[in-house]
Amino acid sequence: MKCYNHHDRDAFGICTVCGKGLCLECMTGKKDVITCKDKKCINIFNLRRILLIFLYIVIIIALFVFIFD
């Protein structure tokens, strides 16, 4: 697979948001997550992370209400 932005370079990773193949220059990563350097992909990834944390909080509150009701 070749890099989406540089067609002459091999891709070393795939963006977890848009699925584009990325070379080392085009990708950014934290821990095990690779994203494009595109602001749109970074913003979508951050929004997903915030929504997941919110979902965990809602589940924990629901469990407390169910248990202590």
N, CA, C and O atoms as a GROMACS GRO file, in nm:
protein
  276
    1MET      N    1   0.084  -0.117   0.000
    1MET     CA    2   0.000   0.000   0.000
    1MET      C    3   0.090   0.124   0.000
    1MET      O    4   0.193   0.126   0.067
    2LYS      N    5   0.050   0.224  -0.074
    2LYS     CA    6   0.125   0.349  -0.083
    2LYS      C    7   0.059   0.458   0.001
    2LYS      O    8  -0.059   0.450   0.035
    3CYS      N    9   0.138   0.559   0.034
    3CYS     CA   10   0.088   0.672   0.112
    3CYS      C   11  -0.017   0.748   0.030
    3CYS      O   12   0.000   0.767  -0.090
    4TYR      N   13  -0.123   0.792   0.096
    4TYR     CA   14  -0.231   0.865   0.029
    4TYR      C   15  -0.180   0.998  -0.027
    4TYR      O   16  -0.222   1.040  -0.135
    5ASN      N   17  -0.091   1.065   0.046
    5ASN     CA   18  -0.040   1.196   0.004
    5ASN      C   19   0.084   1.188  -0.083
    5ASN      O   20   0.105   1.274  -0.169
    6HIS      N   21   0.168   1.088  -0.061
    6HIS     CA   22   0.292   1.070  -0.136
    6HIS      C   23   0.287   0.935  -0.206
    6HIS      O   24   0.319   0.833  -0.145
    7HIS      N   25   0.248   0.934  -0.329
    7HIS     CA   26   0.223   0.809  -0.403
    7HIS      C   27   0.350   0.728  -0.431
    7HIS      O   28   0.342   0.612  -0.471
    8ASP      N   29   0.466   0.790  -0.410
    8ASP     CA   30   0.591   0.718  -0.434
    8ASP      C   31   0.647   0.653  -0.307
    8ASP      O   32   0.749   0.584  -0.313
    9ARG      N   33   0.581   0.672  -0.193
    9ARG     CA   34   0.628   0.618  -0.066
    9ARG      C   35   0.536   0.507  -0.017
    9ARG      O   36   0.415   0.508  -0.041
   10ASP      N   37   0.597   0.410   0.051
   10ASP     CA   38   0.517   0.302   0.112
   10ASP      C   39   0.446   0.353   0.236
   10ASP      O   40   0.498   0.438   0.308
   11ALA      N   41   0.328   0.300   0.261
   11ALA     CA   42   0.251   0.335   0.381
   11ALA      C   43   0.300   0.250   0.498
   11ALA      O   44   0.323   0.130   0.483
   12PHE      N   45   0.317   0.312   0.614
   12PHE     CA   46   0.359   0.242   0.734
   12PHE      C   47   0.246   0.231   0.835
   12PHE      O   48   0.262   0.167   0.939
   13GLY      N   49   0.133   0.294   0.806
   13GLY     CA   50   0.020   0.287   0.896
   13GLY      C   51  -0.107   0.330   0.825
   13GLY      O   52  -0.103   0.383   0.714
   14ILE      N   53  -0.219   0.306   0.889
   14ILE     CA   54  -0.350   0.342   0.834
   14ILE      C   55  -0.421   0.428   0.937
   14ILE      O   56  -0.426   0.393   1.055
   15CYS      N   57  -0.477   0.539   0.893
   15CYS     CA   58  -0.550   0.629   0.981
   15CYS      C   59  -0.672   0.557   1.038
   15CYS      O   60  -0.749   0.496   0.963
   16THR      N   61  -0.690   0.563   1.170
   16THR     CA   62  -0.803   0.495   1.233
   16THR      C   63  -0.935   0.565   1.208
   16THR      O   64  -1.041   0.508   1.232
   17VAL      N   65  -0.932   0.689   1.159
   17VAL     CA   66  -1.054   0.764   1.133
   17VAL      C   67  -1.098   0.750   0.988
   17VAL      O   68  -1.212   0.712   0.962
   18CYS      N   69  -1.009   0.780   0.894
   18CYS     CA   70  -1.048   0.781   0.753
   18CYS      C   71  -1.002   0.659   0.673
   18CYS      O   72  -1.051   0.636   0.563
   19GLY      N   73  -0.906   0.581   0.727
   19GLY     CA   74  -0.862   0.459   0.661
   19GLY      C   75  -0.758   0.480   0.551
   19GLY      O   76  -0.731   0.388   0.475
   20LYS      N   77  -0.700   0.599   0.542
   20LYS     CA   78  -0.598   0.626   0.439
   20LYS      C   79  -0.465   0.565   0.481
   20LYS      O   80  -0.431   0.562   0.600
   21GLY      N   81  -0.390   0.517   0.383
   21GLY     CA   82  -0.255   0.469   0.408
   21GLY      C   83  -0.163   0.588   0.426
   21GLY      O   84  -0.173   0.686   0.352
   22LEU      N   85  -0.072   0.582   0.524
   22LEU     CA   86   0.012   0.696   0.558
   22LEU      C   87   0.159   0.656   0.569
   22LEU      O   88   0.192   0.550   0.623
   23CYS      N   89   0.246   0.743   0.518
   23CYS     CA   90   0.389   0.723   0.539
   23CYS      C   91   0.426   0.784   0.675
   23CYS      O   92   0.341   0.842   0.742
   24LEU      N   93   0.552   0.770   0.714
   24LEU     CA   94   0.594   0.819   0.846
   24LEU      C   95   0.579   0.970   0.858
   24LEU      O   96   0.553   1.021   0.967
   25GLU      N   97   0.596   1.042   0.749
   25GLU     CA   98   0.585   1.188   0.753
   25GLU      C   99   0.440   1.235   0.770
   25GLU      O  100   0.416   1.341   0.828
   26CYS      N  101   0.346   1.158   0.720
   26CYS     CA  102   0.205   1.200   0.719
   26CYS      C  103   0.126   1.156   0.841
   26CYS      O  104   0.015   1.206   0.863
   27MET      N  105   0.179   1.064   0.920
   27MET     CA  106   0.099   1.014   1.031
   27MET      C  107   0.145   1.072   1.164
   27MET      O  108   0.260   1.112   1.182
   28THR      N  109   0.051   1.074   1.255
   28THR     CA  110   0.078   1.112   1.392
   28THR      C  111   0.015   1.007   1.480
   28THR      O  112  -0.089   0.951   1.445
   29GLY      N  113   0.074   0.980   1.592
   29GLY     CA  114   0.021   0.873   1.675
   29GLY      C  115   0.042   0.897   1.823
   29GLY      O  116   0.140   0.958   1.866
   30LYS      N  117  -0.053   0.845   1.900
   30LYS     CA  118  -0.044   0.843   2.045
   30LYS      C  119  -0.074   0.701   2.087
   30LYS      O  120  -0.176   0.644   2.050
   31LYS      N  121   0.015   0.644   2.166
   31LYS     CA  122   0.004   0.506   2.210
   31LYS      C  123  -0.010   0.414   2.089
   31LYS      O  124   0.082   0.405   2.008
   32ASP      N  125  -0.123   0.344   2.075
   32ASP     CA  126  -0.142   0.250   1.964
   32ASP      C  127  -0.233   0.304   1.856
   32ASP      O  128  -0.279   0.227   1.771
   33VAL      N  129  -0.261   0.434   1.857
   33VAL     CA  130  -0.356   0.493   1.763
   33VAL      C  131  -0.283   0.578   1.662
   33VAL      O  132  -0.202   0.664   1.698
   34ILE      N  133  -0.311   0.554   1.535
   34ILE     CA  134  -0.250   0.631   1.426
   34ILE      C  135  -0.359   0.712   1.359
   34ILE      O  136  -0.465   0.660   1.325
   35THR      N  137  -0.332   0.842   1.338
   35THR     CA  138  -0.424   0.927   1.264
   35THR      C  139  -0.345   1.012   1.166
   35THR      O  140  -0.223   1.025   1.176
   36CYS      N  141  -0.417   1.070   1.070
   36CYS     CA  142  -0.358   1.166   0.978
   36CYS      C  143  -0.318   1.291   1.054
   36CYS      O  144  -0.363   1.312   1.167
   37LYS      N  145  -0.236   1.372   0.994
   37LYS     CA  146  -0.207   1.503   1.052
   37LYS      C  147  -0.316   1.603   1.014
   37LYS      O  148  -0.310   1.720   1.052
   38ASP      N  149  -0.415   1.555   0.941
   38ASP     CA  150  -0.529   1.637   0.901
   38ASP      C  151  -0.610   1.674   1.025
   38ASP      O  152  -0.644   1.587   1.105
   39LYS      N  153  -0.641   1.802   1.041
   39LYS     CA  154  -0.714   1.849   1.160
   39LYS      C  155  -0.851   1.782   1.172
   39LYS      O  156  -0.897   1.757   1.284
   40LYS      N  157  -0.914   1.752   1.060
   40LYS     CA  158  -1.046   1.689   1.063
   40LYS      C  159  -1.039   1.551   1.130
   40LYS      O  160  -1.122   1.519   1.215
   41CYS      N  161  -0.942   1.471   1.092
   41CYS     CA  162  -0.927   1.338   1.151
   41CYS      C  163  -0.891   1.346   1.299
   41CYS      O  164  -0.943   1.269   1.379
   42ILE      N  165  -0.803   1.438   1.335
   42ILE     CA  166  -0.765   1.454   1.476
   42ILE      C  167  -0.885   1.497   1.558
   42ILE      O  168  -0.906   1.445   1.668
   43ASN      N  169  -0.966   1.591   1.506
   43ASN     CA  170  -1.084   1.637   1.579
   43ASN      C  171  -1.188   1.525   1.594
   43ASN      O  172  -1.248   1.511   1.701
   44ILE      N  173  -1.208   1.447   1.489
   44ILE     CA  174  -1.304   1.335   1.497
   44ILE      C  175  -1.257   1.232   1.599
   44ILE      O  176  -1.337   1.180   1.676
   45PHE      N  177  -1.128   1.201   1.599
   45PHE     CA  178  -1.074   1.106   1.695
   45PHE      C  179  -1.093   1.157   1.838
   45PHE      O  180  -1.134   1.081   1.926
   46ASN      N  181  -1.062   1.285   1.862
   46ASN     CA  182  -1.078   1.342   1.996
   46ASN      C  183  -1.225   1.342   2.038
   46ASN      O  184  -1.256   1.317   2.155
   47LEU      N  185  -1.316   1.371   1.946
   47LEU     CA  186  -1.458   1.369   1.976
   47LEU      C  187  -1.503   1.228   2.014
   47LEU      O  188  -1.580   1.210   2.108
   48ARG      N  189  -1.457   1.128   1.940
   48ARG     CA  190  -1.490   0.989   1.973
   48ARG      C  191  -1.442   0.952   2.112
   48ARG      O  192  -1.512   0.884   2.187
   49ARG      N  193  -1.322   0.997   2.146
   49ARG     CA  194  -1.267   0.967   2.278
   49ARG      C  195  -1.349   1.033   2.389
   49ARG      O  196  -1.375   0.970   2.492
   50ILE      N  197  -1.390   1.158   2.369
   50ILE     CA  198  -1.473   1.229   2.467
   50ILE      C  199  -1.608   1.161   2.482
   50ILE      O  200  -1.657   1.144   2.593
   51LEU      N  201  -1.669   1.121   2.370
   51LEU     CA  202  -1.799   1.053   2.376
   51LEU      C  203  -1.788   0.919   2.447
   51LEU      O  204  -1.880   0.880   2.519
   52LEU      N  205  -1.680   0.848   2.428
   52LEU     CA  206  -1.660   0.720   2.495
   52LEU      C  207  -1.646   0.740   2.646
   52LEU      O  208  -1.703   0.663   2.724
   53ILE      N  209  -1.572   0.841   2.687
   53ILE     CA  210  -1.560   0.870   2.830
   53ILE      C  211  -1.696   0.907   2.888
   53ILE      O  212  -1.732   0.862   2.996
   54PHE      N  213  -1.773   0.989   2.816
   54PHE     CA  214  -1.907   1.027   2.860
   54PHE      C  215  -1.996   0.903   2.874
   54PHE      O  216  -2.072   0.892   2.971
   55LEU      N  217  -1.987   0.811   2.780
   55LEU     CA  218  -2.065   0.688   2.786
   55LEU      C  219  -2.029   0.606   2.910
   55LEU      O  220  -2.117   0.554   2.977
   56TYR      N  221  -1.898   0.596   2.941
   56TYR     CA  222  -1.856   0.524   3.061
   56TYR      C  223  -1.914   0.588   3.187
   56TYR      O  224  -1.959   0.518   3.277
   57ILE      N  225  -1.914   0.719   3.192
   57ILE     CA  226  -1.968   0.790   3.308
   57ILE      C  227  -2.117   0.762   3.323
   57ILE      O  228  -2.165   0.736   3.434
   58VAL      N  229  -2.190   0.767   3.212
   58VAL     CA  230  -2.334   0.740   3.216
   58VAL      C  231  -2.361   0.597   3.263
   58VAL      O  232  -2.452   0.574   3.343
   59ILE      N  233  -2.283   0.501   3.215
   59ILE     CA  234  -2.301   0.361   3.257
   59ILE      C  235  -2.274   0.346   3.406
   59ILE      O  236  -2.348   0.275   3.475
   60ILE      N  237  -2.169   0.409   3.456
   60ILE     CA  238  -2.136   0.399   3.599
   60ILE      C  239  -2.247   0.460   3.684
   60ILE      O  240  -2.286   0.403   3.786
   61ILE      N  241  -2.299   0.576   3.642
   61ILE     CA  242  -2.409   0.639   3.716
   61ILE      C  243  -2.532   0.550   3.713
   61ILE      O  244  -2.598   0.534   3.816
   62ALA      N  245  -2.564   0.491   3.599
   62ALA     CA  246  -2.680   0.403   3.588
   62ALA      C  247  -2.664   0.281   3.678
   62ALA      O  248  -2.761   0.237   3.739
   63LEU      N  249  -2.545   0.225   3.687
   63LEU     CA  250  -2.522   0.111   3.775
   63LEU      C  251  -2.540   0.149   3.922
   63LEU      O  252  -2.599   0.073   3.999
   64PHE      N  253  -2.490   0.264   3.961
   64PHE     CA  254  -2.509   0.309   4.098
   64PHE      C  255  -2.656   0.330   4.130
   64PHE      O  256  -2.702   0.291   4.237
   65VAL      N  257  -2.729   0.390   4.038
   65VAL     CA  258  -2.873   0.411   4.060
   65VAL      C  259  -2.944   0.277   4.070
   65VAL      O  260  -3.031   0.260   4.156
   66PHE      N  261  -2.910   0.184   3.985
   66PHE     CA  262  -2.974   0.052   3.986
   66PHE      C  263  -2.942  -0.025   4.114
   66PHE      O  264  -3.030  -0.087   4.174
   67ILE      N  265  -2.816  -0.020   4.157
   67ILE     CA  266  -2.774  -0.095   4.274
   67ILE      C  267  -2.830  -0.035   4.404
   67ILE      O  268  -2.877  -0.108   4.490
   68PHE      N  269  -2.825   0.097   4.416
   68PHE     CA  270  -2.862   0.162   4.542
   68PHE      C  271  -3.006   0.213   4.543
   68PHE      O  272  -3.043   0.289   4.632
   69ASP      N  273  -3.084   0.174   4.448
   69ASP     CA  274  -3.224   0.218   4.443
   69ASP      C  275  -3.313   0.134   4.529
   69ASP      O  276  -3.433   0.158   4.536
   0.00000   0.00000   0.00000
